[in-house]
Amino acid sequence: MAENKTRATAIGPDGYISAITDESRRRDCEALLALMSKASGHPAVMWGTAIVGFGRYQYPLASGKMGEICAVGFSSRAKDISIYGVAGTAGAEELLAQLGKHKLGKGCLYVSRLEDVDGKVLEKLVSRAVAAKHS
């Protein structure tokens, strides 16, 4: 079986975020970096070249081996900011109903602008997701 392509690196997120050309999106990602650092209790680390991740989460693979990815994270994509690891945990549905304008995909939460969502609710989603993955 192939190794996971997305791995933690020793690189911090500053270069990634400063390279975001859209000023509004860059500010949103800076704010999200601060929010997720606080809520997760973990430092930000780049996972691959495009995911700012916090903490580590190990999960079983069908092969019997273990995979690893960030517990929570985000990435600036073409249309939206993708937020990983927060939507599938216990109690997330209730918080998502209070979050504000967002979309859900397979394991991802998508927001166009951070001002479209309630930061306190997002912070709860992040902290609960990290706690659930480390319990």
MIFI-823551 format. One record per residue (C-alpha): residue in three letters; chain; x, y, z. Coordinates in Angstrom, 1 decimal. Layout:
BEGIN
+------+------+--------+--------+--------+
| code | unit |      x |      y |      z |
+------+------+--------+--------+--------+
|  ALA |    A |      X |      Y |      Z |
...
+------+------+--------+--------+--------+
END
This chain:
BEGIN
+------+------+--------+--------+--------+
| code | unit |      x |      y |      z |
+------+------+--------+--------+--------+
|  MET |    A |    0.0 |    0.0 |    0.0 |
|  ALA |    A |    1.3 |    3.5 |   -0.8 |
|  GLU |    A |    2.4 |    5.8 |    1.9 |
|  ASN |    A |    0.3 |    8.8 |    2.8 |
|  LYS |    A |    1.4 |   11.8 |    0.6 |
|  THR |    A |    0.3 |   14.4 |    3.1 |
|  ARG |    A |    2.8 |   14.3 |    6.0 |
|  ALA |    A |    3.8 |   16.7 |    8.7 |
|  THR |    A |    6.8 |   18.8 |    7.7 |
|  ALA |    A |    9.2 |   20.9 |    9.8 |
|  ILE |    A |    8.0 |   24.0 |    8.0 |
|  GLY |    A |    5.8 |   26.6 |    9.8 |
|  PRO |    A |    2.8 |   28.2 |    8.1 |
|  ASP |    A |    4.2 |   31.7 |    7.7 |
|  GLY |    A |    5.5 |   31.4 |    4.2 |
|  TYR |    A |    2.3 |   29.6 |    3.0 |
|  ILE |    A |    0.0 |   32.3 |    4.4 |
|  SER |    A |    2.2 |   35.2 |    3.3 |
|  ALA |    A |    2.1 |   33.8 |   -0.3 |
|  ILE |    A |   -1.7 |   34.1 |   -0.4 |
|  THR |    A |   -2.2 |   36.9 |   -2.9 |
|  ASP |    A |   -5.8 |   37.9 |   -2.0 |
|  GLU |    A |   -5.4 |   40.2 |    0.9 |
|  SER |    A |   -8.8 |   39.4 |    2.4 |
|  ARG |    A |   -8.2 |   35.7 |    2.2 |
|  ARG |    A |   -4.7 |   36.1 |    3.7 |
|  ARG |    A |   -6.2 |   38.0 |    6.7 |
|  ASP |    A |   -8.8 |   35.3 |    7.1 |
|  CYS |    A |   -6.1 |   32.6 |    7.1 |
|  GLU |    A |   -4.1 |   34.6 |    9.6 |
|  ALA |    A |   -7.1 |   34.9 |   11.9 |
|  LEU |    A |   -7.9 |   31.2 |   11.4 |
|  LEU |    A |   -4.3 |   30.3 |   12.3 |
|  ALA |    A |   -4.7 |   32.2 |   15.6 |
|  LEU |    A |   -8.1 |   30.7 |   16.4 |
|  MET |    A |   -7.1 |   27.1 |   15.7 |
|  SER |    A |   -3.8 |   27.5 |   17.6 |
|  LYS |    A |   -5.7 |   28.7 |   20.6 |
|  ALA |    A |   -8.6 |   26.2 |   20.3 |
|  SER |    A |   -6.5 |   23.1 |   19.6 |
|  GLY |    A |   -3.6 |   23.9 |   22.0 |
|  HIS |    A |   -1.2 |   22.7 |   19.3 |
|  PRO |    A |    1.3 |   24.7 |   17.3 |
|  ALA |    A |    0.7 |   25.0 |   13.5 |
|  VAL |    A |    2.7 |   22.8 |   11.2 |
|  MET |    A |    2.5 |   22.5 |    7.4 |
|  TRP |    A |    1.2 |   19.1 |    6.3 |
|  GLY |    A |    2.4 |   18.7 |    2.8 |
|  THR |    A |    2.6 |   22.0 |    0.9 |
|  ALA |    A |   -1.0 |   23.3 |    1.4 |
|  ILE |    A |   -2.5 |   22.3 |    4.7 |
|  VAL |    A |   -1.9 |   24.2 |    8.0 |
|  GLY |    A |   -2.4 |   21.5 |   10.6 |
|  PHE |    A |   -2.7 |   21.3 |   14.4 |
|  GLY |    A |   -2.0 |   18.2 |   16.4 |
|  ARG |    A |   -1.8 |   14.6 |   15.1 |
|  TYR |    A |   -4.5 |   12.0 |   14.6 |
|  GLN |    A |   -3.8 |    8.3 |   14.0 |
|  TYR |    A |   -6.4 |    6.2 |   12.4 |
|  PRO |    A |   -6.6 |    2.5 |   11.3 |
|  LEU |    A |   -6.2 |    1.6 |    7.6 |
|  ALA |    A |   -7.9 |   -1.3 |    5.9 |
|  SER |    A |   -4.4 |   -2.9 |    5.7 |
|  GLY |    A |   -4.1 |   -3.1 |    9.4 |
|  LYS |    A |   -1.5 |   -0.3 |    9.4 |
|  MET |    A |   -2.0 |    3.1 |   10.9 |
|  GLY |    A |   -2.4 |    6.4 |    9.0 |
|  GLU |    A |   -1.6 |    9.8 |   10.3 |
|  ILE |    A |   -3.0 |   13.3 |    9.5 |
|  CYS |    A |   -3.4 |   16.5 |   11.4 |
|  ALA |    A |   -6.2 |   16.4 |   14.0 |
|  VAL |    A |   -7.6 |   19.7 |   12.6 |
|  GLY |    A |   -6.4 |   22.0 |    9.9 |
|  PHE |    A |   -7.2 |   24.4 |    7.1 |
|  SER |    A |   -6.1 |   25.2 |    3.6 |
|  SER |    A |   -6.8 |   28.2 |    1.3 |
|  ARG |    A |   -8.3 |   26.7 |   -1.9 |
|  ALA |    A |   -9.5 |   28.4 |   -5.1 |
|  LYS |    A |  -13.1 |   29.1 |   -4.0 |
|  ASP |    A |  -13.2 |   28.6 |   -0.3 |
|  ILE |    A |  -11.2 |   27.9 |    2.8 |
|  SER |    A |  -11.3 |   24.2 |    3.6 |
|  ILE |    A |  -11.4 |   23.4 |    7.3 |
|  TYR |    A |  -10.5 |   19.8 |    8.1 |
|  GLY |    A |  -11.3 |   17.5 |   11.0 |
|  VAL |    A |  -14.1 |   19.4 |   12.7 |
|  ALA |    A |  -17.4 |   18.2 |   11.1 |
|  GLY |    A |  -17.6 |   14.5 |   12.0 |
|  THR |    A |  -17.2 |   14.6 |   15.8 |
|  ALA |    A |  -19.9 |   14.1 |   18.4 |
|  GLY |    A |  -22.0 |   17.3 |   18.9 |
|  ALA |    A |  -20.7 |   18.8 |   15.7 |
|  GLU |    A |  -24.2 |   18.9 |   14.0 |
|  GLU |    A |  -25.6 |   21.1 |   16.7 |
|  LEU |    A |  -22.7 |   23.5 |   16.5 |
|  LEU |    A |  -22.7 |   23.5 |   12.7 |
|  ALA |    A |  -26.4 |   24.6 |   12.8 |
|  GLN |    A |  -25.2 |   27.7 |   14.7 |
|  LEU |    A |  -22.1 |   28.4 |   12.7 |
|  GLY |    A |  -23.3 |   30.6 |    9.9 |
|  LYS |    A |  -22.8 |   30.4 |    6.2 |
|  HIS |    A |  -20.8 |   27.3 |    5.3 |
|  LYS |    A |  -20.9 |   24.1 |    3.1 |
|  LEU |    A |  -20.0 |   20.6 |    4.0 |
|  GLY |    A |  -18.2 |   18.1 |    1.9 |
|  LYS |    A |  -16.7 |   14.7 |    2.5 |
|  GLY |    A |  -15.0 |   15.4 |    5.9 |
|  CYS |    A |  -14.5 |   19.1 |    5.2 |
|  LEU |    A |  -16.1 |   22.3 |    6.2 |
|  TYR |    A |  -16.0 |   25.1 |    3.6 |
|  VAL |    A |  -16.3 |   28.8 |    4.3 |
|  SER |    A |  -15.9 |   31.6 |    1.7 |
|  ARG |    A |  -15.0 |   34.3 |    4.3 |
|  LEU |    A |  -14.4 |   34.0 |    8.0 |
|  GLU |    A |  -16.8 |   36.9 |    8.6 |
|  ASP |    A |  -19.6 |   34.6 |    7.4 |
|  VAL |    A |  -19.3 |   32.3 |   10.4 |
|  ASP |    A |  -19.4 |   32.8 |   14.2 |
|  GLY |    A |  -15.9 |   32.6 |   15.5 |
|  LYS |    A |  -16.9 |   31.4 |   18.9 |
|  VAL |    A |  -18.8 |   28.5 |   17.4 |
|  LEU |    A |  -15.9 |   27.6 |   15.1 |
|  GLU |    A |  -13.5 |   27.7 |   18.1 |
|  LYS |    A |  -15.8 |   25.2 |   20.0 |
|  LEU |    A |  -15.9 |   22.9 |   16.9 |
|  VAL |    A |  -12.1 |   22.9 |   16.8 |
|  SER |    A |  -11.5 |   22.3 |   20.5 |
|  ARG |    A |  -14.2 |   19.5 |   20.6 |
|  ALA |    A |  -12.7 |   17.8 |   17.5 |
|  VAL |    A |   -9.2 |   17.8 |   19.0 |
|  ALA |    A |  -10.4 |   16.6 |   22.4 |
|  ALA |    A |  -12.4 |   13.8 |   20.7 |
|  LYS |    A |   -9.4 |   12.6 |   18.7 |
|  HIS |    A |   -7.1 |   12.6 |   21.7 |
|  SER |    A |   -9.4 |   10.9 |   24.2 |
+------+------+--------+--------+--------+
END
